[in-house]
Amino acid sequence: MKRMGKLCRLTALPLLASLAFALSLTPALAARVAVTVEKLVLGEDFIVEPTLVDLPEGQTAADVITTLLSSKFPGVEAYSSSGTGEYFYMSGIYDPSRGELLSAFSEGELSGWMVAVNNEFLGTSAGVHAMRDGDVMRWQYTKRLGADLGEDPNNLGFSTKADKDLLIWRVAEINAAGNKSAYGASYSAAMSALGDLDSTQVSVDSALKGLSESSPGPGADGGEKNSGGGCDTGAFGLAAAAVLAAVSRKHRD
């Protein structure tokens, strides 16, 4: 038994050393944001469903979307843009259902891409808008210079459509966890509310409540518990968890 305990400790030590090394090398992450790419005005839903993105320091809205699209659609022209900084302009985003870019003027002379952060359309270029922890960024295709997306007629920035940001964030968390099937009909209802351009605030809030009420319990993601036998890794598991927590704090600080 003593020999087995010593073997367990020797096996666990390299893991802890690797985790500590990862902590020393991993760059600090400043924020976590949720992102969507939507084409609801075309009677379709998402090019990019709600997705959580961890950001290094100093990332702009343009940095986030171009990096995300390049990662999601490797091997194709994931987007087209012009300019940098205050002159950045997103002219096209790859649409898998078309097999090509969905671009400005593809659906008429008033069509193109607009971006809202925290339910307000940006009044500056995405190339200079700094993203912050907890932001929800939605790239949305318009056919009428934003009027069909609910942009207020006085150009004050905010959208008159239902505020979907909290629901987008929750769905993004579920997507990141990879356990959306555990939410069953509640997840489907949430995606339906997000995919409806004219969803009411009541329906959006109801969908969010449904996800909360159907939240799966521990182990619902299909993970298996330690059934015993072999090494008792409790102490080393706690130590590893502590290192991982430190990595997480470093990411978020």
Residue pairs with C-beta under 8 A, 6 or more apart in sequence:
4 231
5 231
5 232
7 231
8 231
8 232
8 233
8 236
9 236
11 231
12 231
12 233
12 236
12 239
12 240
15 236
15 240
16 236
16 239
16 240
16 243
19 240
19 243
19 244
19 247
20 243
22 247
23 243
23 246
23 247
23 250
26 247
26 250
26 251
27 56
28 56
28 57
28 250
28 251
28 253
29 54
29 55
29 56
29 57
29 250
29 251
29 252
30 55
30 56
30 57
30 58
30 59
30 133
31 54
31 55
31 59
31 131
31 132
31 133
31 134
31 135
32 52
32 53
32 54
32 55
32 133
32 134
32 252
33 52
33 53
33 55
33 64
33 131
33 132
33 133
33 134
33 135
33 136
33 137
34 50
34 51
34 52
34 53
34 135
34 136
34 137
34 165
34 168
34 169
34 172
35 48
35 50
35 51
35 52
35 53
35 64
35 65
35 68
35 136
35 137
35 138
35 139
35 172
36 46
36 48
36 49
36 50
36 51
36 137
36 138
36 139
36 168
36 194
37 46
37 47
37 48
37 65
37 69
37 93
37 138
37 139
38 45
38 46
38 47
38 138
38 139
38 140
38 141
39 45
39 46
39 47
39 95
39 102
39 140
39 141
40 140
40 141
40 195
40 196
40 197
41 140
41 141
41 142
41 143
41 144
41 148
41 149
41 197
42 107
42 141
42 143
44 97
45 191
45 194
45 195
46 194
46 195
47 93
47 94
47 95
47 96
47 102
48 68
48 69
48 72
48 139
49 171
49 175
49 191
50 168
50 169
50 171
50 172
50 175
50 194
51 68
51 172
51 175
51 176
52 172
52 173
52 175
52 176
53 64
53 68
54 251
55 63
55 64
55 131
58 130
59 130
59 131
60 126
60 127
60 128
60 129
60 130
60 131
61 115
61 117
61 122
61 126
61 127
61 129
61 131
61 137
62 81
62 88
62 90
62 125
62 126
62 127
62 129
63 131
64 131
64 137
65 79
65 90
65 115
65 126
65 137
65 139
66 78
66 79
66 81
69 78
69 79
69 93
69 94
70 78
70 79
72 78
73 94
73 96
76 94
77 94
77 101
78 93
78 94
79 90
79 92
79 93
79 94
79 101
80 90
80 91
80 92
80 101
80 103
81 88
81 89
81 90
81 91
81 92
82 88
82 89
82 91
83 89
83 125
83 127
84 127
85 125
85 127
85 128
86 124
86 125
86 127
86 128
87 125
87 127
88 125
88 126
88 127
88 128
89 125
90 113
90 115
90 126
90 139
91 103
91 104
91 112
91 113
92 101
92 102
92 103
92 104
92 106
92 113
93 101
93 102
93 103
93 113
93 139
93 141
94 100
94 101
94 102
95 101
95 102
102 141
103 112
104 111
104 112
104 113
105 111
105 112
107 141
107 143
108 143
110 142
110 143
110 144
110 145
111 141
111 142
111 143
111 144
112 141
112 142
112 145
113 139
113 140
113 141
113 142
114 121
114 139
114 140
114 141
114 142
114 146
114 149
114 151
115 121
115 122
115 126
115 137
115 138
115 139
115 140
116 122
116 137
116 138
116 140
116 149
116 159
117 129
117 131
117 135
117 136
117 137
117 138
118 135
118 136
118 165
119 136
119 158
119 159
119 163
119 164
119 165
120 157
120 158
120 159
121 146
121 149
121 151
121 157
121 158
121 159
122 129
122 157
123 157
131 137
133 252
134 169
136 165
136 168
136 169
138 164
138 168
140 149
142 148
142 149
145 151
147 153
148 197
149 159
149 161
149 197
150 159
150 160
150 161
151 157
151 159
151 160
152 158
152 159
152 160
161 197
161 198
161 199
162 199
162 200
162 201
162 203
162 204
163 201
163 204
164 193
164 194
164 199
164 204
166 208
167 190
167 193
167 194
167 204
167 207
167 208
167 211
168 194
170 190
170 208
170 211
170 212
171 187
171 190
171 191
171 194
171 211
174 180
174 183
174 187
174 211
177 221
178 221
179 216
179 220
179 221
179 222
180 187
181 187
182 216
182 220
182 221
183 190
183 211
183 214
183 215
183 216
184 214
185 214
186 207
186 210
186 211
186 213
186 214
187 211
189 206
189 207
189 210
190 207
190 208
190 210
190 211
192 207
193 199
193 203
193 204
193 206
193 207
194 204
194 207
196 203
219 225
226 233
